[in-house]
Amino acid sequence: MRHSFAYTVPVNTIRFGTDGWRGIIADDFTVENIRKVAFAIARYIVRAEKPGQGVIVGYDNRFGSERFAQAVAETISMTALPVWLSTSPCPSPAVSLLVRQRRAAGGVMITASHNPYRWNGIKFKASYGSSALPSIIEQIEHELDTVQTRGLPNLPLRPGQIHPLDVHAPYLDTIDKLVDWERLQAARLRFVVDPMHGSARGLLISLMRRHGLACDEIRGTRDPLFGGVNPEPIEPHVAALREAIRRGGYDAGFAADGDGDRIGAMHSDGTFITPHQIFSILFWHLAGTRQVSGDLAKTFSTTKLLDKIASRYGRRVHEVPVGFKYICELMLEANILIGGEESGGIGTKLYLPERDATVSALLLAEVMAWHHLSLGALVAHLHCEFGEHHYGRVDLELHPGQKERAIEYFADSNIHRLGDWPVVRRENLDGIKLYVGDEGWVMVRASGTENMLRVYSETKRVENTQRLLNEVSALVQAW
């Protein structure tokens, strides 16, 4: 039986953000819109990639993700492209890996990452196995404009073009080879893992138990509501991990976001280890202890501790706008040892030019075993060696026009003081960053899709970081 469908929606309302397209389920994230995005991706692949290699489609644990992935697979198959559809929920990095290993033309992941449960989204993974570069996204958006203007063509579905694919087994077998298991076994550490009800569930515990390590998992069931918290491995969403660590006496805890590409970590006493600290520990270990070659790539909002470590080991620092796609672009072009962003997305040359929470957790566990130090002790060591760096961020929901006024205000070169500190210089790579004396910096960055302003700060003392965040927030909200 021949099936067909056709939609005509003249208004171009779908736009890609820093990492794909996201929307509210049943509001703008609908099967109709999903098919439009999928067809735009297929048009791009047919025109610009090797279409005969086909497309891999994966999905996370969110509400409707399996059905949405099926809709993507069906739509792409209409163009006669072969499609491999994951047989179960999987993390985004697994799709990236399989795209590269199977030399696919690309991959589509149904996920809204760390967003609240009401959201879902689509990420496109390019043939090199990572986030689509800005140039690729621009081409997909061009195709999407055409699809939204003309509507979908009346083409038959091709179920014979869709094939099942076990994503987990090859993914686990590949990342199993990245760490020194003998060193980890000798350290006799005990870990607890929190996938936050996301699609990284079962991964880290499976690998560790495969090698005889003590590891337990919490929040490992599929829950489309994510237990009532956002699946983002930062405070305050990691309270359950803190409770588990304290109750079970574990040496460390690791968390992953909803699609398994961002890492969070916690010391044995329940102290949260920030993504900046994780990034710094891994860079310090790989560049200093293991002496792996390569430079550093980081986003504009990331800690300056990394710059000091890079200076110590003679590594160049590449700073890029916010978004891992910019990190990926550098990793494809240059010898980048490690790249990462403020949100906990970290990738290394040891694996893929891609974020991966499970890989980052394995490497972090290896660092603990290698140096016989806890996560808290590793942070203390870096602060002793390179100086203290205390980071904070607040997200301000504002009235229309406020975020634009904030950016204009802080960009004004006539602003010479901020609170008690002199403004000694500015940078505007992505948002506005003000350096205040020799104490540190504060940064404002406007959301491109919401009436939201993000305020970041890093100083030598916790209280000064908080003061800067409070003062800037109060100033902006008073307008």
N, C-alpha and C positions, 0 to 999 in steps of 0.2 A: 504494500500500500504506500502511495506517495503522500508525504506530509509537506506542507509548506506554510509559511506565514509571511506577512508583510506589515510593517508599521511605518507610519509617516508622522514624524514629530518635528515641526519646523523650528522649534526653539532650541538653540544650542546651550544646554544647561550643564553638561558633564565636563568637568575639567580635572586634569591630573594635578596632584599636589607634589610634595617633596618625594613621595614614594607611592605612586599610583593614584587611583581614584577611590574615594571613600564616600559613603552616604548612609543615611538613616534607612534601616530596613523597612520596606513597605511604604516609604515616603518617596525618596528619589532612588534608593537602591532597590530596584524592582527587576524582575526577570526581563521585562521589556528593555530597560536601560542596560542591563548586563549583556543582552544579546547585541546591542549596538556597539558596546565597547569591544566585545569579543570579535565582532565582524571587522571592526576597525583594525584590531590587532592582526587578524588574518590577512586583511588587505596589505598591511605593512609587510608581513612575512612573505607573502607571495611576490611582492615587488622588490624587497630589499634583502631578503635572506635566502637560504637554501630550503625551499618549501618541502622538497621531498624528504627531508629529515624529520618533519613533523613537529608536533607540539606536545609538551607534557603539561597536564592540568592537575593541580593539587588543591586541597582545601583544609581549613582549620576546624576548630570545634564550635564555631559560632552557630547561632540559629540559622537554619536554612542553607548552610554552606555546601552540604552535599548536593542539594537540589540545584543550587546556583552553579556549582561546578559542572553538573550534568548539562545545564543550559549552555554554558561556555563550550563544552565539548561538542554538543550538537551543532552549535552555530559555526564553530570553526570547521567541523567536518563537512558542512555544506559546500565549502570551497574546494573539496576533494583533498584537503590536507589530512594526513594520518594524525590521530590523536591518541595519546596514552593517558588514561585517566586513573588517578590513584585509587586503590581499593579501600583506603581508610584515611582518616584525617592525618596530616603530616605537617612538619614544620617547613616554613619557607626555605631555609637553607638546603633542605633535602631536595626540593624541586630544583634549586640552582645546581646542586651537585649532579643530579641525574640529567639535567639539560646538557651539562658539559661532558659527562661520561658517555652519554649516548649520542653526542654530537647533534642534538636536536636543534631545530631552528629557533626555539624559544620555549618559555614556560609561562603559564598563567597560574597564579596562586589566589584563591579566594580567601581573603582575610582582611580584617581592619586592624591587625597588629595589636596595639595596646589600647585602642579606643574602647569606650564603654560598650556594654552588651547590645545597645540599640543599633550600633553601627556594623556595617560590613563593607568589604571593598575588594578591589582587584589590583594585584601587583603583576607587572610583567618582568620576567627574568630573561635577559638576552642570552644569545648563544654562547657567550663566554662564561656564563654561570654566575650572574650577579644582577644587581639593580640595573635597569635600563639607563643608559647615559642620557643627559639632557637632549642630545641631538636625536636620539631614538624616540624619546617621548614627544619631541616636537613633530616628528613624522607621524606618530600614531595619532596625535591630536589633529593633525591635518586630515588624516583619513577619517577620524571621528567627525570632524566638521562636515565632511562629505556625506557620511552615513546619516547624521542627524538632519541634514538638509533634504536628502533624497529619500530617506527611509531605507529599510532593509529590502533587498531584492526577493523576489518570489522564487526561491530555490528549494529543491527537495532536501530533506534530511538524509544523511548517509550513515545509518547506524553501523554498517560494516567497517567504517573508517575509525571507529572508536574501540580501543583495546584496553583491557585492565592492566595495571602495573603495580607491583609491590615496591613501594618507595623505601620502606624502612630498612629492609635487609641490606641492600647495597650501601645505603647511607651509613648504617652502623658499622659495617665491615670496613668502610673507608676511614672513618674518623677513629676507629679502634687503633689504627697504626700511627697516630700522631703523637702519642705520649709514651713516656718511659714507665711501663707498668711494673717492672721489677723494682724500681725506685719507690713507686707508690705502695707496692705491697710491703716493702721493708719498713715504711714509715708507720704502718698500722694506724692510719687515720680513720675516723668515722665521720661520715657525711650524711646530711639530710637534704633532699631536693624538693623544690616547690615549683612545679610547672604552672601553678595558678589556674588549674583546670583547662590549660591551653593544649596545643597540639605537640608540645615537647614532652608530654607525659610519657613515662615509661622508658625514655631514651637513656638518660644518664644512669639511672638505677640499673638498667639492663647491662650496660657496659661495665660498670663497677663490679656488679655481682658476677659477671662473666669472668672477671679476673680475681675473684675472691676478696674484694674490698667490702667493708661494712658500709652499707648505704640504705637509707630508707627514703620513702617518698610521701609527701602530704599533698592534698588537693590534686590528686592524680586522676580523678574521675571527670567524665565529660559533663560540663555544666554550662549551658549557653548563657546563664546569668553570672557566671564567674564568682559565685559565692557572695554576690553583692558588692564586690569591689572591682575597680578597673584592673584588667590583667596587665599591669605595668609594674615591673619589679623595682619600685622605689617606695620610699615612705609616702603615705601611711599604709600602702597596700600590702606590705610584707609583715604585718603584725602576726599572722599565723605562723610564719617561718620563725620569727623570734620566739614565740611560745614553744614551738617544737624543739628548737635548739636548747632552750633553757630546761625544758622538761626531760629531754633525752640525753643531755650531756654530750652533744656532738662537737667535733673539732671545728666544723664550718658548715654553712648552709649556702646553697646556690638556688637562685630563682630564674625563671625565664618568662618572657612576656607571652602574649596570646598566640603568636605564631613562631615562637622559639628562636628569634634572631637577636634579642636584647637580653643581656645578663644582669642579674643583681646578685649580691653576695652579703654574707653576714658572719661576723666573728663569733667565737664560741660563747661570748657573754651576751650576745644579742645586739651588739653594736653594728649598725648598718655600714657596710663598706660601699662607698659611692662608686658610680661608674668611672669617675675621674681617677679614683684610687686604683680600681681594677686595671684600667688602661695603663696607668703609670707603673704598676707592679709588673705587668706583662712586658712592657717596653724595657724597663730596667733589667729584667731577667734575660730577655732574648738578646738585647744589645750588649749588656754588660757581662752576665754570667756565661751565656751560651755563645756570645760573640757572633751571632748571625748577622750577616751583612744586610745593608739596606737602611733607608731613611724613614722618617716619620711623616704621616699625613694625618691631620686633625681638622675638625671643623672649628669655625670662628668662636664658638661659645665654650670651648674646652679649656681645661686647666693649663696654666703656665708652668706647672710642675714638669710637664712633659718637655717644655723647652729647655729647662735646666738639665734634665737627664740627657737630652739630645746633645747639648753642649759638652757635657762630660765625656760622652763617647764619640764625639766628632760626627754626629749624624745631622743631616740637613732637616729642617722643619718646613713642611709644606702646609700652609693654612688655606682652607677652602670654605665656601659658604656652607650653611647648614643643609644636611642631606647626604646620605651615604652614597648617592649616585656620583657626587663629586669626588669622594674618597676612591670609589671604584675606578673612576676615570684615570686618576693618578696611578693606581695600582696596576692598571693595564699599560700605562705608558712608561713608568719609571720603576727603579728598584726600590720599592717601598716594603720595608720589613713589617710594619704594622700600621694600620689606619683605623681611626675610630671617631666616635661622636659622643656628645654629652649625654645622650640618652641610653648609652650602654651597648650600642652596636659596634662591634670590634671585629676586624678581620686581619689575618696575617698571611705573609707569603708562603707559610708552611702548608697552606691548604687552598683556599679560594679567595678571590677579591670580593669577599662577601661576609656579612655579619653572621655570627652563629653562636647562640648562647651556650649550646652544649659543648662545642669546641672550646670556647673561652673558659668554661667551668673546668674542663679537663686540664687545660694548660695552667689554670690558677691552682688547682689541686697539685699539679706537678711542681709548681714553684714552692708550695708549702713543704712538700716532701724533699725537694732538692736542698732547701736552706734550713730545714728543721725549724721553721718559724710559723707561728699562727698568722692569720690575716691581719689581726690587730698589730702584731709585732712587725710585720712587713711594712705597714703604713707608718708606724713609729720610726722605723729605720729610714724610710725615705724622707720623713720630716726632719730627722736628725741630720741627714746627709745633705739635703737640698733646701731646707727651710720649710716652715709650716705653710700650708695652703689650705684655706677653708672656703668652701664653695657653697653657694645657695642660689635658689631660683624661686620666683613667684610668678604666677600667671594671673593677670588682671583682666577681668571681663569689663569692658568699657562701653560707654555710649558711643553712637556713631560720631566720628570726627575726632574723638579723644586720642586714639592711637596715632593718627596723623599729626596732631598737634604735638604729641610727645616726641615723635621722631624729629619734627622740625625744631623743637626747642633744644633738644640735646645735640643737634647738629650745628647749632649756632656757635661760631667760633668766639663770640663775645662772652660766653659763659665760662668764667675763669675759676669759679669755686662751686663745690658741691658739699653742702654741710660744712664740716670743719676742715675739709681737704681742698688743696689747690688742684685744679684740673691741668695736668701737665702735657697731655696730648690726647688725640682722638684717632680712631680708626673706623672705617665705615664699609668693611667688606660685605657684611650682611647684618644690617642694623647699625647702631651707633655704640661704640665702646669708648668709655672715658677712663683714662688712667689718673688715679688720684694720689698725687705725691709718690712716695715709694711704698705705699701701703697695699696697693692692688688696683682693681678695676671694677667698674660697673657697666652693664650693657643693657640696652633696650632694643627689642626686636619685635616688629609687628607681625601678627599672623596674616597670611595672605588670603584666608578664607573666612575668618571670624573677626568680630569686634574684640580682639584680645591682644594684649601687649605682654610680652614675656620680659621679665626683668631678671638679669643674672648678675652675680657679684662674686668676686674672689679676693680675699685679703689674707693677711698674716694671722688674724685673730678672729675667732668665731663671732665675738660680739661686734666687731667692726663690719663684718659681712652682713650681719643682721641689721645693723644701723643703716647701712647704705641701701639695702633692700627696702627697709621701712621708709626712709626719707624719700627715695625716688617714687615709691608707690603712693605715698601721701601727696606728693607734688602732682603727680599725674592725675590722681582721682579728684583733686581739688578743682580741676579745670572744667 
